[in-house]
Amino acid sequence: MSHSSHVRCLQDEVEPFGAFDNSEWPGWMPLAALASCAVATRDLLKPWQFMWCLAFAIFFGLKWLTWWKARRNVAHAGWRSVAYLLAWPGMDAKAFLNPGERVPSPPVRSWAAAASTTAFGAILIWTVARTIPPEEPLVRGWLGMLGLIVLLHFGIFQLLALVWQVFGVNAKPIMTKPLRSESLAEFWGKRWNLGFRQLSYDLIFKPLRPKLGVAGASLLVFVVSGLIHDLVISFPARAGYGLPTVYFTLQGLLVLFERSAIGHAIRIQNGARGWLFAVLATAAPCYWLFHPAFVRQVILPFMEIIRAI
C-alpha cells in the first residue's frame, strides 16, 4: 500500500477532475462506507487480516472514486470500466478508459524484465527470508516486506500492465525504475507509485495549490500520504502511531529543501549527488515507516501464513 507525489512532477499539467458538486457524492460514498466497514472489523480479525481488509477497502474506494470522476469525460466501452475497477491497480482512470490513448505492444525484453523481477521477489520471500535466523525476526520481516514489494509492485503489476498494453490499453506502470532517480522529487513524483501520484495531484495538489502555493500543497500531499500509511500500518499493529506520518512529512520537507536555494547551491537536483541524496533520504528513515511493531504484529504472522518462514 504505500505510495507519494511531489514537486517537480506535481507541476506537470494534468487535467483536473473539476469542481466538487452534488454529483460527486456517489463517487465518495463507497470510500467512506468501505473504510468504515473495514475499521469495524478491527477486533474481529487478526492484525495481518485487518491490515489487508483495510488496505483493500481504501483501494477499492479510491478506484471507484477515480472511475466515477473520469467516466463522464471519456467515451469508452463497458468492459474497460470492469477491467479498470477489478483488474488494474493503477489510478489513472482517464488514460485506462480512453480508447483513443492506444499504446504499442511491449517488446520481449519488457516481459523478460518483469518476469525476472517477479521471480526475484518470490526468492526474497520464500528463500532468502528463510535463511535469516529466528533470533533476528525484524530482519526476516523487513526482507519479507521487500520481497513482497518487489513481487507485487515491480513484478506482477508490471506484468499486468504489459498484458493490457498488448490489447492497446494505456495501462501506465505503477513503478518506473525508481533506482534511476537523480533527485528526491523525481523519485516520488515520476518513478514511485504513480497511482498515488495521479490521485494526490487531482484530489489534493491541484485544488489547493491556489490557496497554499506549490510548496504548501506539495507538503500537504506528503502529510496525507503519511496519515494513510499510519492508518494501514500503525492502526492494525496497534502501535507506532505517527511514525509513518513523520516519515512522509520528512520526505516532503526534504523535497522542498532539494528545490531550495541551498539545494541548488549543493547541486542535489540531478546527477550522482541527486541520486545519493534520494537514496539516503528515502532509505535511512525507513525504520519509521515500517516500524518494528508493524513487522512483529502484522508482517511476520502473514509470512507464516504464506509459508515464508
C-alpha positions as CSV (number, residue, x, y, z in Angstrom):
1,M,0.0,0.0,0.0
2,S,2.3,2.5,0.4
3,H,2.5,5.0,-2.2
4,S,3.7,9.6,-2.9
5,S,3.9,12.5,-5.3
6,H,5.9,15.6,-5.5
7,V,7.2,19.0,-6.5
8,R,8.8,18.5,-9.9
9,C,6.2,16.1,-11.3
10,L,3.3,17.8,-9.4
11,Q,3.9,20.8,-11.5
12,D,3.1,18.9,-14.7
13,E,-0.2,19.8,-16.3
14,V,-2.8,17.3,-15.6
15,E,-6.5,17.8,-16.4
16,P,-8.3,18.4,-13.1
17,F,-11.4,16.5,-12.2
18,G,-13.4,19.6,-11.9
19,A,-15.2,21.5,-9.2
20,F,-16.9,19.5,-6.5
21,D,-20.7,19.4,-6.6
22,N,-23.6,17.3,-5.5
23,S,-23.0,14.8,-8.4
24,E,-19.7,13.9,-6.8
25,W,-21.2,12.3,-3.7
26,P,-21.8,8.9,-5.3
27,G,-18.1,8.8,-6.0
28,W,-17.0,9.4,-2.4
29,M,-19.7,7.4,-0.6
30,P,-18.2,3.9,-1.3
31,L,-14.8,5.0,0.0
32,A,-16.4,6.2,3.3
33,A,-18.6,3.1,3.5
34,L,-15.9,0.5,2.7
35,A,-13.4,2.1,5.0
36,S,-15.9,2.3,7.9
37,C,-16.9,-1.3,7.5
38,A,-13.3,-2.3,7.4
39,V,-12.5,-0.4,10.6
40,A,-15.4,-2.1,12.3
41,T,-13.7,-5.5,11.8
42,R,-10.6,-4.5,13.7
43,D,-11.4,-6.5,16.9
44,L,-12.7,-9.4,14.8
45,L,-9.7,-10.1,12.7
46,K,-6.1,-10.9,13.3
47,P,-3.8,-7.9,12.7
48,W,-2.5,-9.1,9.3
49,Q,-6.0,-9.9,8.2
50,F,-7.3,-6.5,9.3
51,M,-4.4,-4.8,7.5
52,W,-5.3,-6.4,4.2
53,C,-9.0,-5.8,4.8
54,L,-8.5,-2.1,5.4
55,A,-6.0,-1.7,2.6
56,F,-8.4,-3.3,0.1
57,A,-11.3,-1.2,1.3
58,I,-9.4,2.0,0.8
59,F,-8.0,0.8,-2.5
60,F,-11.4,-0.1,-4.0
61,G,-13.0,3.0,-2.6
62,L,-10.4,5.1,-4.3
63,K,-10.7,3.1,-7.5
64,W,-14.4,3.8,-7.6
65,L,-13.8,7.5,-6.9
66,T,-11.4,7.9,-9.8
67,W,-13.6,5.9,-12.2
68,W,-16.7,8.0,-11.1
69,K,-14.8,11.2,-11.9
70,A,-13.5,10.0,-15.3
71,R,-16.5,8.1,-16.6
72,R,-18.3,11.2,-17.9
73,N,-15.3,12.7,-19.7
74,V,-14.1,9.6,-21.7
75,A,-16.3,7.7,-24.2
76,H,-15.4,4.0,-23.6
77,A,-16.7,0.5,-23.8
78,G,-18.2,-1.1,-20.7
79,W,-15.5,-3.7,-20.5
80,R,-12.9,-1.1,-19.8
81,S,-14.7,0.0,-16.7
82,V,-14.9,-3.5,-15.4
83,A,-11.2,-4.1,-16.2
84,Y,-10.2,-0.8,-14.6
85,L,-12.1,-1.5,-11.4
86,L,-11.3,-5.2,-11.0
87,A,-8.1,-6.0,-13.0
88,W,-5.8,-3.0,-12.8
89,P,-4.1,-1.5,-9.7
90,G,-3.4,2.0,-11.2
91,M,-5.4,5.1,-10.6
92,D,-5.2,6.9,-13.9
93,A,-8.8,6.2,-15.0
94,K,-8.8,8.7,-17.8
95,A,-5.8,7.0,-19.6
96,F,-7.0,3.5,-19.0
97,L,-10.6,4.1,-20.1
98,N,-9.8,6.2,-23.2
99,P,-9.8,4.0,-26.3
100,G,-8.0,6.9,-28.2
101,E,-4.9,6.5,-26.0
102,R,-3.7,3.3,-27.5
103,V,-0.1,2.1,-26.9
104,P,2.1,-0.3,-28.9
105,S,2.6,-3.9,-27.9
106,P,5.5,-4.1,-25.4
107,P,8.9,-5.6,-26.6
108,V,10.1,-9.0,-25.4
109,R,12.7,-7.5,-23.1
110,S,10.0,-5.9,-21.1
111,W,8.3,-9.2,-20.5
112,A,11.7,-10.8,-19.6
113,A,12.5,-8.0,-17.1
114,A,9.1,-8.2,-15.4
115,A,9.2,-12.0,-15.2
116,S,12.7,-12.0,-13.7
117,T,11.7,-9.3,-11.2
118,T,8.7,-11.4,-10.2
119,A,10.9,-14.4,-9.7
120,F,13.4,-12.3,-7.6
121,G,10.6,-11.1,-5.3
122,A,9.5,-14.7,-4.8
123,I,13.0,-15.8,-4.0
124,L,13.4,-13.0,-1.4
125,I,10.1,-14.0,0.3
126,W,10.3,-17.8,0.2
127,T,14.1,-18.5,0.1
128,V,16.2,-15.6,1.4
129,A,14.0,-14.8,4.3
130,R,14.2,-18.4,5.5
131,T,18.0,-18.1,5.8
132,I,17.7,-15.5,8.5
133,P,17.9,-17.0,12.0
134,P,14.8,-16.9,14.1
135,E,16.7,-14.8,16.6
136,E,16.6,-11.9,14.0
137,P,12.8,-11.6,13.4
138,L,12.9,-7.9,12.4
139,V,15.5,-8.7,9.6
140,R,13.3,-11.6,8.5
141,G,10.2,-9.3,8.4
142,W,11.9,-6.5,6.5
143,L,13.3,-8.9,3.9
144,G,9.8,-10.4,3.6
145,M,8.3,-6.9,3.0
146,L,11.0,-6.1,0.5
147,G,10.2,-9.3,-1.3
148,L,6.5,-8.6,-1.3
149,I,7.0,-5.1,-2.7
150,V,9.3,-6.4,-5.5
151,L,6.9,-9.3,-6.2
152,L,3.8,-7.2,-6.4
153,H,4.7,-3.6,-7.5
154,F,7.7,-4.4,-9.7
155,G,6.7,-7.9,-10.9
156,I,3.1,-8.9,-11.0
157,F,1.7,-5.3,-11.5
158,Q,4.3,-4.8,-14.3
159,L,3.3,-8.0,-16.0
160,L,-0.4,-6.9,-15.7
161,A,0.5,-3.6,-17.3
162,L,2.1,-5.4,-20.2
163,V,-0.9,-7.6,-20.7
164,W,-3.2,-4.6,-21.0
165,Q,-0.7,-2.9,-23.4
166,V,-0.9,-5.9,-25.7
167,F,-4.6,-5.1,-26.1
168,G,-3.7,-1.4,-26.7
169,V,-4.8,-0.2,-23.3
170,N,-2.8,2.7,-21.9
171,A,-2.0,1.0,-18.6
172,K,0.8,3.0,-17.2
173,P,3.2,1.0,-15.0
174,I,3.0,1.7,-11.2
175,M,6.8,1.8,-10.9
176,T,9.2,3.3,-13.4
177,K,12.7,2.3,-12.4
178,P,12.9,4.3,-9.2
179,L,16.6,3.4,-8.6
180,R,17.4,5.6,-11.6
181,S,16.0,8.7,-9.9
182,E,18.5,11.6,-9.9
183,S,16.6,13.6,-7.3
184,L,14.2,13.0,-4.5
185,A,11.5,14.9,-6.3
186,E,11.9,12.7,-9.4
187,F,11.7,9.6,-7.2
188,W,8.4,10.5,-5.5
189,G,6.9,12.4,-8.5
190,K,7.9,10.4,-11.5
191,R,9.0,6.9,-10.6
192,W,7.5,5.6,-7.3
193,N,3.8,4.5,-7.0
194,L,2.5,6.7,-9.8
195,G,-1.0,5.5,-9.0
196,F,-0.9,7.6,-5.8
197,R,0.9,10.4,-7.6
198,Q,-2.0,10.8,-10.0
199,L,-4.6,10.5,-7.3
200,S,-2.9,13.0,-4.9
201,Y,-2.4,15.5,-7.7
202,D,-6.1,15.5,-8.7
203,L,-7.6,15.4,-5.2
204,I,-5.1,17.4,-3.1
205,F,-2.4,19.4,-5.0
206,K,-4.4,20.8,-7.9
207,P,-7.4,22.2,-5.9
208,L,-5.2,23.5,-3.0
209,R,-2.3,25.0,-5.0
210,P,-4.0,28.4,-5.5
211,K,-4.5,28.8,-1.7
212,L,-1.4,27.1,-0.3
213,G,1.1,27.6,-3.1
214,V,3.2,24.9,-4.7
215,A,5.3,24.3,-1.6
216,G,2.3,24.2,0.8
217,A,0.2,21.9,-1.4
218,S,3.1,19.6,-2.1
219,L,3.9,19.3,1.6
220,L,0.2,18.5,2.4
221,V,0.4,15.7,-0.2
222,F,3.2,14.1,1.8
223,V,1.4,14.6,5.1
224,V,-1.8,13.0,3.8
225,S,0.2,10.1,2.4
226,G,1.7,9.6,5.9
227,L,-1.7,9.6,7.5
228,I,-2.9,7.0,5.1
229,H,0.1,4.8,5.8
230,D,-0.4,5.3,9.5
231,L,-3.9,4.0,9.0
232,V,-2.8,0.9,7.2
233,I,0.4,0.2,9.1
234,S,0.2,1.5,12.7
235,F,-3.6,1.1,13.2
236,P,-3.5,-2.7,12.5
237,A,-0.3,-3.1,14.6
238,R,-1.9,-1.0,17.4
239,A,1.5,0.7,17.9
240,G,3.9,3.0,16.2
241,Y,1.3,5.7,15.7
242,G,2.6,8.8,13.9
243,L,5.9,7.3,12.7
244,P,4.8,6.8,9.1
245,T,3.4,10.3,9.1
246,V,6.7,11.6,10.4
247,Y,8.5,9.7,7.6
248,F,6.4,11.2,4.8
249,T,6.4,14.7,6.3
250,L,10.2,14.5,6.4
251,Q,10.2,13.4,2.7
252,G,8.1,16.5,1.9
253,L,10.4,18.8,3.8
254,L,13.5,17.2,2.1
255,V,11.9,17.7,-1.3
256,L,11.4,21.4,-0.6
257,F,15.0,21.6,0.7
258,E,16.2,19.9,-2.5
259,R,14.4,22.6,-4.6
260,S,15.6,25.5,-2.3
261,A,18.5,27.9,-3.0
262,I,20.7,25.8,-0.7
263,G,19.7,22.6,-2.6
264,H,20.7,24.3,-5.8
265,A,23.9,25.5,-4.3
266,I,25.0,22.0,-3.3
267,R,23.7,20.5,-6.6
268,I,21.4,17.7,-5.4
269,Q,18.7,18.1,-8.1
270,N,20.4,15.7,-10.5
271,G,23.4,13.6,-11.3
272,A,25.3,11.4,-8.8
273,R,24.7,13.8,-5.9
274,G,21.0,13.9,-6.6
275,W,20.9,10.1,-6.8
276,L,22.8,9.7,-3.5
277,F,20.6,12.3,-1.7
278,A,17.4,10.5,-2.9
279,V,18.7,7.1,-1.7
280,L,19.7,8.4,1.7
281,A,16.6,10.4,2.2
282,T,14.2,7.5,1.4
283,A,16.1,4.6,2.8
284,A,17.7,6.0,6.0
285,P,14.5,6.8,7.9
286,C,12.6,3.7,6.6
287,Y,12.7,2.4,10.2
288,W,9.9,4.9,11.0
289,L,7.8,3.8,8.1
290,F,7.9,0.1,8.5
291,H,8.4,0.2,12.3
292,P,9.1,-2.9,14.5
293,A,5.6,-3.1,15.8
294,F,4.2,-3.5,12.3
295,V,6.8,-6.1,11.4
296,R,6.2,-8.1,14.6
297,Q,2.4,-7.9,14.7
298,V,1.5,-7.9,11.0
299,I,4.3,-8.9,8.6
300,L,5.8,-11.9,10.5
301,P,2.4,-13.6,11.1
302,F,1.4,-13.0,7.5
303,M,4.8,-14.6,6.4
304,E,3.9,-17.6,8.5
305,I,0.5,-17.9,6.8
306,I,2.1,-17.9,3.3
307,R,4.8,-20.3,4.5
308,A,7.6,-17.8,4.0
309,I,9.1,-18.6,7.4
